[in-house]
Amino acid sequence: MQIHRLLRSPKGFTLFELLIVMMIMAILATISVPTYKRSQIKARESVLLEDLFQLRKAIDAYFADHESYPARLSDLVQGKYVRAIPRDPMTQSTETWVCVSPVVASNGDLQGGRCFDVHSGSQLLGLNGVIYSSW
């Protein structure tokens, strides 16, 4: 009797059970991967906003001290307004930041320097529908 019971007792999973488990895992992966990608993009956008804020703050401090805007972002590092030029989180490079020239004064003269504002060099579209280079 005991030998008969040992032969009949199931010791593994059936093919159907394995397929059900694999299908559930595929459904969970299908749901979680887009959410994960979106959270990565949100994190990069947060870093971009903070980097832009800090660079603009450093440009303003440079202008307050020198009464002219810096010619390059590297002038901010040399003047110790920032420790280093941050890496653009969208392009993964420190070389892609775009400096915006200052506005023309009412008398037609530039208000010193060439880096009045800074933008990302990325042409990708953000989650808010605006291109990163215009942030």
C-alpha positions as semicolon CSV with decimal commas, in nm:
position;residue;x (nm);y (nm);z (nm)
1;M;0,000;0,000;0,000
2;Q;0,278;0,248;0,082
3;I;0,459;0,179;-0,243
4;H;0,142;0,249;-0,436
5;R;0,099;0,585;-0,260
6;L;0,456;0,695;-0,335
7;L;0,410;0,629;-0,703
8;R;0,090;0,830;-0,726
9;S;0,192;1,137;-0,520
10;P;0,271;1,442;-0,736
11;K;0,628;1,566;-0,691
12;G;0,644;1,846;-0,945
13;F;0,451;2,105;-1,140
14;T;0,249;2,030;-1,446
15;L;0,312;2,207;-1,772
16;F;-0,015;2,394;-1,732
17;E;0,083;2,526;-1,388
18;L;0,418;2,647;-1,522
19;L;0,247;2,825;-1,813
20;I;0,007;3,001;-1,575
21;V;0,297;3,124;-1,359
22;M;0,493;3,244;-1,664
23;M;0,185;3,424;-1,797
24;I;0,134;3,603;-1,464
25;M;0,501;3,708;-1,463
26;A;0,471;3,840;-1,818
27;I;0,162;4,044;-1,728
28;L;0,340;4,193;-1,425
29;A;0,645;4,280;-1,637
30;T;0,424;4,442;-1,900
31;I;0,267;4,662;-1,634
32;S;0,584;4,749;-1,443
33;V;0,835;4,827;-1,722
34;P;0,656;5,141;-1,856
35;T;0,607;5,265;-1,500
36;Y;0,976;5,214;-1,429
37;K;1,080;5,396;-1,749
38;R;0,849;5,687;-1,667
39;S;0,993;5,716;-1,316
40;Q;1,345;5,725;-1,463
41;I;1,246;6,009;-1,695
42;K;1,084;6,198;-1,406
43;A;1,402;6,160;-1,202
44;R;1,616;6,294;-1,489
45;E;1,377;6,587;-1,534
46;S;1,405;6,669;-1,164
47;V;1,784;6,667;-1,188
48;L;1,768;6,887;-1,499
49;L;1,548;7,142;-1,323
50;E;1,780;7,152;-1,023
51;D;2,093;7,184;-1,242
52;L;1,934;7,467;-1,441
53;F;1,835;7,644;-1,119
54;Q;2,187;7,617;-0,974
55;L;2,358;7,727;-1,297
56;R;2,124;8,025;-1,334
57;K;2,182;8,118;-0,971
58;A;2,561;8,102;-1,029
59;I;2,529;8,317;-1,345
60;D;2,334;8,576;-1,145
61;A;2,598;8,575;-0,870
62;Y;2,873;8,615;-1,133
63;F;2,687;8,911;-1,282
64;A;2,642;9,069;-0,938
65;D;3,017;9,045;-0,873
66;H;3,155;9,134;-1,218
67;E;2,876;9,346;-1,368
68;S;2,892;9,132;-1,681
69;Y;2,781;8,783;-1,772
70;P;3,034;8,503;-1,805
71;A;3,166;8,427;-2,153
72;R;3,150;8,051;-2,088
73;L;3,016;7,820;-1,821
74;S;3,375;7,729;-1,734
75;D;3,415;8,087;-1,604
76;L;3,174;7,990;-1,326
77;V;3,407;7,708;-1,222
78;Q;3,715;7,930;-1,238
79;G;3,539;8,193;-1,028
80;K;3,432;7,921;-0,782
81;Y;3,062;7,987;-0,828
82;V;3,013;7,615;-0,892
83;R;3,249;7,326;-0,819
84;A;3,207;7,172;-1,163
85;I;2,979;7,202;-1,461
86;P;2,708;6,942;-1,402
87;R;2,640;6,670;-1,653
88;D;2,324;6,733;-1,853
89;P;2,100;6,443;-1,745
90;M;1,930;6,427;-2,083
91;T;2,243;6,416;-2,301
92;Q;2,479;6,264;-2,039
93;S;2,744;6,524;-2,122
94;T;2,885;6,843;-1,970
95;E;2,955;6,983;-2,317
96;T;2,597;7,010;-2,445
97;W;2,471;7,297;-2,228
98;V;2,356;7,586;-2,447
99;C;2,438;7,940;-2,332
100;V;2,188;8,207;-2,430
101;S;2,320;8,552;-2,513
102;P;2,199;8,841;-2,299
103;V;1,921;9,066;-2,420
104;V;2,004;9,387;-2,599
105;A;1,981;9,697;-2,382
106;S;1,764;9,991;-2,484
107;N;2,072;10,168;-2,626
108;G;2,154;9,865;-2,847
109;D;2,452;9,742;-2,646
110;L;2,484;9,388;-2,519
111;Q;2,479;9,374;-2,144
112;G;2,822;9,208;-2,123
113;G;2,934;8,851;-2,176
114;R;2,767;8,577;-2,370
115;C;2,603;8,352;-2,111
116;F;2,293;8,521;-1,976
117;D;2,092;8,199;-1,946
118;V;2,152;7,826;-1,992
119;H;1,943;7,546;-2,141
120;S;1,981;7,175;-2,200
121;G;2,119;7,069;-2,536
122;S;1,863;6,791;-2,570
123;Q;1,595;6,811;-2,839
124;L;1,383;6,542;-2,674
125;L;1,029;6,610;-2,562
126;G;0,964;6,620;-2,188
127;L;0,677;6,455;-2,006
128;N;0,505;6,794;-1,992
129;G;0,514;6,822;-2,375
130;V;0,788;7,090;-2,387
131;I;1,129;7,033;-2,547
132;Y;1,407;7,018;-2,287
133;S;1,614;7,279;-2,473
134;S;1,348;7,540;-2,394
135;W;1,330;7,474;-2,020
